[in-house]
Structure formats: C-alpha cells, structure tokens
Amino acid sequence: MEMKANIEDQINAALESAKKIQPVELPYGFPDKVMNRVHAKEDNVRPMFIMSPLFKVAAIFILILINVFTLRQVLTPQPVQNPVQYGTIKDFVNEYQINDSNEEVVTTNTPAHE
C-alpha cells in the first residue's frame, strides 16, 4: 500500500499540536453556576429523567410482582406427562394416519422384538 510522501509530516504535526494543549483552570464554583443558569432557563419545566417518588415506588412494586410471578411459575412442579406407548405398529399408523404408505411398508422393517 503506497502512502503519500507528506502524510507522516501531517501526522507528526497533528501530534505536536495535541501536545501543546494546556489544562484549563476553572474558578471555584464555576460548574455549579453553569448548572444553575441552565436550570434557570428551563422555565420551571421538569426534566424527563426526574420521576416523582410515587412513580418510582410503583415501578419497583410492579417489577417485584413480575419477579414473584415468574419465580412461582418456574418453581411449581409441572404435571408429569407420560410418553405415549403404542402397542403395535398398526396403532401408530392409525394414530398418525400415514396416508402415503400402507401398513406393509411400515411393518416390513419392524424390529425383532415386535
């Protein structure tokens, strides 16, 4: 990959200009004064991220109810489901109504124990 000849000079110039940046000293209480002015210009409009305490309590209560309901559902024993036992291949064919094949096709490859 070919680079232009003066790109290294430009990189070095950018790094040198970044090194010349000096820290800024702020007077005591400057951030507080700025925040007070910002809030003063809001014309008594409450910011969106500030919620009333009652709303916070209601939200926490709802979350706790959801967690309790979820834990109750998870921890209740589920009814045991017995697997379906078919006595013969004919019962299986009749249950699932295999229309594409007849009974002989299904029973030709039966295991030796049936």
C-alpha positions in Angstrom: 0.0 0.0 0.0 1.6 3.3 -1.1 1.4 6.3 1.2 1.8 9.9 0.2 5.1 11.4 1.0 3.9 14.1 3.3 1.4 12.0 5.3 3.9 11.3 8.1 4.7 15.0 8.3 0.9 15.7 8.7 0.6 13.0 11.4 3.6 14.5 13.3 2.2 18.0 13.0 -1.2 16.8 14.4 0.5 15.0 17.4 2.6 18.1 18.1 -0.5 20.3 18.1 -2.2 17.9 20.5 0.8 18.1 22.9 0.5 21.9 23.0 -3.0 21.8 24.6 -2.8 23.2 28.1 -5.2 22.3 31.0 -7.8 24.9 31.9 -8.1 26.2 35.4 -11.7 27.0 36.3 -12.7 29.3 39.2 -14.2 27.8 42.2 -18.0 27.0 41.8 -18.0 27.5 38.0 -19.8 24.2 37.3 -22.4 25.0 39.9 -23.0 28.4 38.4 -23.4 27.0 34.9 -25.8 24.3 36.0 -27.9 26.9 37.9 -28.1 29.1 34.8 -29.1 26.1 32.7 -31.8 25.1 35.2 -33.0 28.7 35.4 -33.7 28.9 31.7 -36.0 25.8 31.8 -39.0 27.9 32.8 -40.0 25.5 35.5 -40.1 22.5 33.2 -39.1 19.4 34.9 -36.6 17.2 33.0 -37.8 13.9 31.7 -35.3 11.8 33.7 -36.6 13.1 37.1 -39.6 11.0 38.1 -41.8 11.6 41.1 -41.1 9.3 44.1 -44.6 7.8 43.9 -43.9 6.7 40.3 -40.6 5.2 41.3 -42.2 3.2 44.1 -45.0 2.0 41.8 -42.4 0.9 39.2 -40.4 -1.0 41.8 -43.6 -2.7 43.1 -44.6 -3.8 39.6 -41.1 -5.2 39.0 -41.2 -7.1 42.2 -44.7 -8.6 41.3 -43.4 -9.7 37.9 -40.4 -11.4 39.6 -42.6 -13.1 42.2 -45.0 -14.3 39.5 -42.1 -15.6 37.3 -40.5 -17.4 40.3 -43.8 -19.0 41.2 -44.3 -20.3 37.7 -40.8 -21.7 37.5 -40.8 -23.4 40.9 -44.2 -25.0 40.7 -43.9 -28.7 39.7 -45.1 -29.4 36.3 -47.5 -32.4 35.8 -45.7 -35.5 34.6 -46.5 -36.3 31.0 -46.3 -39.9 30.3 -44.9 -40.8 26.9 -47.4 -42.3 24.5 -47.0 -46.0 24.3 -48.2 -47.8 21.2 -48.9 -51.5 21.4 -48.3 -52.2 17.7 -47.3 -50.6 14.5 -51.0 -50.7 13.5 -51.8 -48.4 16.5 -49.1 -46.0 15.4 -50.3 -45.9 11.8 -53.9 -45.4 12.9 -52.9 -42.6 15.3 -50.9 -40.6 12.8 -52.9 -41.7 9.7 -49.9 -42.2 7.5 -51.6 -41.9 4.1 -48.5 -42.1 1.9 -47.7 -45.6 2.9 -49.7 -48.7 3.7 -49.3 -51.0 6.7 -47.0 -53.4 4.9 -44.4 -50.7 4.2 -44.4 -49.7 7.9 -44.3 -53.3 9.2 -41.6 -54.7 6.9 -38.9 -53.0 8.8 -40.2 -53.8 12.3 -37.6 -54.7 15.0 -37.2 -58.2 16.0 -38.9 -57.7 19.5 -42.3 -56.8 17.9 
